[in-house]
Amino acid sequence: MITAQELQDRLDRLAKEHHVTGAAAAVAVGEDVVTVHTGCANTATAMPVRYDTLFAAGSVTKVFTASLVMTLVDDGLVELDAPVQRYLPEFRLADEAASARITVRMLLNHTAGIPGHCMFNLPRSPEVVAQHLDLLRDHPFTSPPGKFWSYSNGGMVVAGRLAEVTTGRTWDDALAERILRPLGARGTTFPEEMILGSTAVGHLVSASGEVTRVPRLLVDSGNGPAGATLFCDIDAMIAFGQMHLRDGRAADGTPVLSPESAALMQTPSLDPHWGLPFDNWGLGWYLRGTGAARTLGHTGGNTGAHSILTIAPEHGCAVAVLTNSSSGAVLNSLLTEELFQDLYGISAAPVMETPGDPVPVDLDRYAGTYEAEGGTVTVTVRGDRLEVAQHMEDSLAEHLNLIMPGVVPMPPMTVTPCASEGRFLSDAGAPVSFVEDASYVYVGRIFRRVPAA
């Protein structure tokens, strides 16, 4: 087990190297927990990060929302393989027939084909999740329900709405009652409660290391179930990870999830697919490795903030890191990888492949334009390689630049064919995968081909 001083030294070093304004980290092995914190919660007030400072959970919230839905499964209120329309009769996207095929399980493992980035920027209200679903009705599917994995904020918002209708509570209240309070966790989705204590405000870090506080604490509250509004402290985040290591029980023995549901969330749910930055997906969790090297986790980004939670079930270990800087994503991944490597000799990071010599393939069959909500991908033949250029709509680019400035516009990348069945790698080892006879391409998420004019 790492000592508090060792963890503090590592966190301080990485925060300084990557210009991270404030951070907190925790390591749990069995029931032993070490937590540390460093830096400033808000540069405008110079308030330091405390042991109970709330940080944005970002998309780690998706595991919380998936857990919330599984409590409804445990109570017999929801069936995983039932159509979502059994619980939300009014729910649909532009294709009514495809909408009827979406199941609850598809929401939790990102195979529903629901758009990944729908930023409606609705004003906060008790009806905001329902309003978000109303606005999804005009959107096309990214891919046919149940066919492909593609990361979806929209799908998790639908899961949050399902929890609202089933419990008769808002998603905020259902999450507090069924997850946060049983864990004894300090966490909230309400800014009116965040202001009562220490709350970390996001900060944007430029390439030169210049730090600017974000203009708003919360953005796009309709995406709350996907990660827009939950803030928690480091004790809450590590306690949530430990609950999943204890077969669904809180530290005092209170059952939050059944052992069956906790195990199912950690079970691979996808057919193996090359080209994604993980080995498989459970319900809420991404999965990497097998056997004693198996880890599960999720990362999160919010306005000027990044988070990560990783568990290693075979070792009874959980690692959580919370930061209030756009550069925190680098700190999170480096610290998590260091800890699992040093503690157990295992990797919690994606395996980066190295492109070899190009494999002879017909590159012209991949050339064209592919689209998804928020942007397009253009694929062009360049000699014996492909150039892949991603173009984002202004609204999505503006939102992503509040999470990690400088990412948009993304420079085109040149990819080398490494197999005959649509597998390509960039010079940095980033995978690009064409599927369904080049009807779709994975560039982080899935884009569908636009028919040639």
SVG drawing of the C-alpha trace seen along z (x, -y; Angstrom):
<svg xmlns="http://www.w3.org/2000/svg" viewBox="-46 -37 53 51">
<polyline fill="none" stroke="black" stroke-width="0.4" points="0.0,0.0 1.3,-3.5 1.9,-5.9 0.2,-9.3 3.5,-11.1 4.3,-9.0 1.0,-9.8 1.3,-13.5 4.7,-13.7 3.4,-12.2 0.4,-14.4 2.4,-17.6 5.0,-16.7 2.4,-16.0 0.4,-19.0 3.4,-21.3 4.6,-19.6 1.2,-20.0 0.1,-23.4 -2.9,-21.8 -4.5,-24.4 -6.0,-22.0 -6.3,-18.2 -7.2,-15.5 -6.3,-11.8 -7.2,-8.6 -6.0,-5.0 -8.0,-2.3 -6.8,1.3 -9.4,3.3 -10.7,1.1 -7.4,-0.9 -7.7,-4.4 -5.1,-7.1 -6.3,-10.5 -4.3,-13.7 -5.0,-17.0 -3.0,-20.0 -3.3,-23.4 -6.1,-26.0 -9.8,-25.5 -10.4,-28.9 -7.8,-31.3 -10.2,-34.2 -10.5,-33.6 -7.1,-31.8 -9.0,-29.3 -7.0,-26.1 -8.2,-22.6 -9.5,-20.9 -10.2,-17.3 -13.9,-18.0 -13.6,-20.1 -16.2,-19.2 -14.9,-18.6 -16.8,-18.0 -17.3,-14.3 -17.8,-14.8 -18.6,-11.6 -17.7,-9.4 -21.3,-10.3 -22.3,-7.8 -21.2,-4.9 -23.3,-6.6 -26.3,-6.8 -25.8,-3.2 -25.7,-2.1 -28.9,-4.1 -30.7,-2.2 -29.4,1.1 -30.9,0.3 -34.2,0.2 -33.4,3.5 -32.8,4.9 -36.2,3.6 -38.0,5.2 -39.0,1.9 -36.9,2.2 -35.9,5.1 -32.6,4.7 -33.8,6.2 -37.2,4.5 -37.8,1.8 -37.2,-1.7 -40.6,-2.6 -42.2,-0.3 -41.1,-2.9 -41.0,-6.0 -43.8,-5.6 -43.2,-9.1 -39.5,-8.5 -38.3,-8.3 -35.8,-9.7 -36.5,-10.5 -36.8,-6.8 -39.8,-5.5 -39.3,-1.8 -35.7,-1.9 -36.7,-3.8 -39.0,-0.9 -36.0,1.5 -33.9,-0.3 -33.6,1.6 -32.4,0.4 -29.2,2.5 -28.3,0.7 -28.4,-2.7 -26.0,-1.4 -23.4,0.1 -23.6,-2.6 -25.1,-0.4 -28.4,-2.2 -27.2,-4.3 -28.4,-7.5 -26.3,-10.6 -23.3,-11.2 -23.1,-14.9 -26.3,-16.8 -25.7,-20.1 -29.0,-22.0 -27.9,-24.4 -31.3,-24.3 -31.9,-26.4 -31.8,-24.4 -35.2,-23.2 -36.8,-20.0 -38.0,-19.3 -34.7,-19.8 -34.0,-16.1 -37.5,-15.6 -37.0,-18.6 -33.7,-17.3 -35.4,-14.1 -38.1,-16.1 -35.3,-17.8 -33.8,-14.4 -37.0,-13.5 -35.8,-15.2 -32.3,-13.6 -31.3,-10.7 -29.7,-7.6 -25.9,-7.5 -26.1,-3.7 -28.8,-1.0 -29.8,-0.1 -27.9,2.8 -25.4,3.0 -22.3,1.0 -20.8,-0.6 -20.5,-4.4 -20.1,-6.6 -23.4,-8.4 -24.2,-11.2 -27.7,-11.2 -28.2,-7.6 -27.2,-8.2 -29.7,-11.1 -32.4,-8.7 -31.3,-6.4 -31.6,-9.3 -35.1,-10.1 -36.1,-6.4 -35.0,-6.7 -37.1,-9.8 -40.3,-8.2 -39.8,-5.0 -39.1,-6.5 -41.4,-9.6 -38.4,-11.7 -36.0,-14.0 -32.7,-12.3 -31.0,-14.5 -33.1,-13.4 -33.1,-9.7 -29.3,-9.7 -29.0,-11.3 -31.5,-8.9 -30.3,-5.7 -26.6,-6.2 -25.0,-9.2 -26.8,-9.0 -26.4,-5.2 -22.7,-5.7 -22.5,-8.6 -21.0,-10.5 -20.5,-14.3 -21.8,-15.0 -24.5,-17.1 -25.9,-18.2 -27.2,-21.5 -25.2,-24.7 -27.2,-26.1 -25.6,-23.3 -22.1,-23.6 -21.8,-27.2 -22.3,-26.3 -18.8,-24.6 -15.6,-24.3 -16.1,-23.8 -13.4,-23.6 -14.0,-25.9 -12.6,-24.8 -9.6,-26.4 -8.4,-26.5 -4.7,-26.0 -3.1,-27.2 -0.2,-25.5 2.2,-28.0 0.8,-27.2 -1.3,-30.3 -4.3,-29.7 -7.8,-31.2 -10.8,-30.5 -13.8,-29.3 -16.7,-31.7 -19.4,-29.4 -19.5,-26.6 -22.1,-24.5 -22.9,-24.1 -25.7,-22.2 -27.6,-20.9 -29.9,-18.8 -26.9,-16.4 -26.8,-16.0 -27.2,-12.1 -24.3,-12.0 -21.9,-14.2 -22.8,-17.9 -23.8,-18.6 -22.5,-16.1 -19.8,-17.4 -18.3,-15.3 -15.3,-15.2 -12.5,-12.6 -13.9,-10.5 -17.2,-10.2 -15.5,-9.1 -13.3,-6.5 -16.3,-5.3 -18.3,-4.7 -15.4,-2.7 -15.1,-0.7 -18.8,0.1 -18.3,1.8 -15.5,3.8 -17.6,4.9 -20.3,6.5 -22.5,3.4 -22.2,2.7 -21.3,-0.6 -18.6,-0.7 -21.2,-0.1 -22.7,2.9 -25.6,1.0 -26.6,2.7 -26.6,0.2 -26.6,2.7 -27.2,6.4 -24.0,8.6 -25.6,9.8 -26.0,6.2 -22.5,5.2 -21.0,8.2 -23.1,7.7 -21.9,4.1 -18.3,5.5 -19.1,8.2 -18.1,7.7 -21.2,6.9 -19.8,6.4 -18.5,8.6 -14.7,7.9 -13.9,5.0 -10.5,3.7 -10.0,0.0 -11.5,-1.2 -9.4,-2.5 -10.5,0.4 -11.0,4.1 -14.7,4.2 -17.6,2.4 -19.7,3.6 -22.7,1.5 -21.3,-1.9 -17.7,-0.8 -15.0,-0.4 -12.9,2.8 -9.2,3.3 -7.1,6.4 -8.1,9.9 -7.5,12.0 -5.3,10.4 -4.5,7.5 -8.2,6.6 -9.2,3.0 -12.5,1.1 -12.9,-2.6 -14.3,-5.8 -12.9,-9.2 -14.7,-12.6 -14.4,-16.1 -16.3,-19.2 -15.7,-22.9 -12.0,-23.2 -12.0,-20.0 -11.1,-16.3 -11.8,-13.2 -11.0,-9.5 -12.0,-6.4 -10.4,-3.0 -10.9,0.2 -9.0,3.5 -11.4,6.1 -8.9,9.0 -6.8,6.8 -9.6,5.0 -8.0,1.7 -9.6,-1.6 -7.8,-4.8 -9.6,-8.1 -8.2,-11.5 -10.1,-14.8 -8.7,-18.0 -10.0,-21.5 -7.8,-22.1 -8.2,-21.4 -4.7,-19.9 -5.9,-17.5 -6.6,-14.8 -2.9,-14.2 -2.2,-14.2 -5.1,-11.8 -3.9,-9.2 -0.3,-9.4 -0.9,-9.1 -3.4,-6.2 -1.0,-4.4 2.0,-4.9 0.0,-3.6 -1.3,-0.4 2.1,0.3 3.9,-0.2 1.3,1.6 0.5,4.6 2.7,4.4 -0.4,4.0 -1.5,1.3 -4.6,-0.8 -4.0,-2.6 -4.9,-1.7 -2.2,0.2 -0.9,-2.0 0.1,0.0 2.8,-1.1 2.1,-1.3 4.1,1.1 4.6,1.1 1.4,0.4 -0.7,3.4 -1.9,3.4 -5.6,2.5 -7.9,0.6 -7.8,-2.8 -10.4,-4.3 -13.2,-2.3 -12.7,-4.2 -12.5,-7.7 -15.5,-9.9 -17.4,-11.9 -18.9,-10.4 -21.2,-12.3 -22.6,-12.2 -24.3,-14.9 -22.0,-17.8 -19.6,-17.3 -18.1,-15.2 -15.1,-13.2 -13.5,-13.5 -11.3,-10.6 -8.9,-11.3 -6.3,-9.1 -2.8,-10.3 -0.4,-7.9 -0.4,-4.6 -2.1,-6.1 -5.3,-7.9 -5.8,-11.4 -8.5,-11.7 -9.8,-15.2 -12.5,-15.8 -14.7,-19.0 -16.8,-20.1 -19.8,-22.4 -19.1,-25.6 -21.5,-24.8 -19.7,-21.5 -16.3,-23.0 -17.1,-25.8 -18.3,-23.3 -15.2,-21.0 -12.8,-24.0 -14.3,-24.7 -13.1,-21.2 -9.8,-21.1 -8.7,-24.2 -6.7,-23.9 -8.2,-20.5 -10.5,-22.1 -9.8,-22.5 -8.1,-19.0 -5.3,-18.7 -5.8,-16.0 -4.1,-12.7 -2.5,-10.4 -3.2,-6.7 -1.5,-3.6 -3.5,-0.4 -2.4,2.4 -4.9,5.1 -7.1,5.9 -10.4,5.5 -10.4,1.7 -7.9,1.3 -5.7,-1.8 -3.2,-3.4 -1.9,-6.9 1.8,-7.6 0.9,-8.1 -0.8,-4.7 -4.4,-6.0 -6.7,-3.5 -9.2,-4.3 -11.5,-1.5 -13.9,-1.1 -16.8,1.3 -19.8,2.7 -18.0,2.5 -16.9,-1.1 -20.5,-2.2 -19.2,-3.5 -15.9,-4.7 -14.7,-4.9 -12.7,-8.0 -13.1,-7.9 -16.9,-7.5 -18.8,-6.3 -19.6,-8.2 -21.9,-7.0 -21.0,-7.3 -22.7,-10.0 -23.8,-8.6 -21.9,-10.1 -23.9,-12.7"/>
</svg>
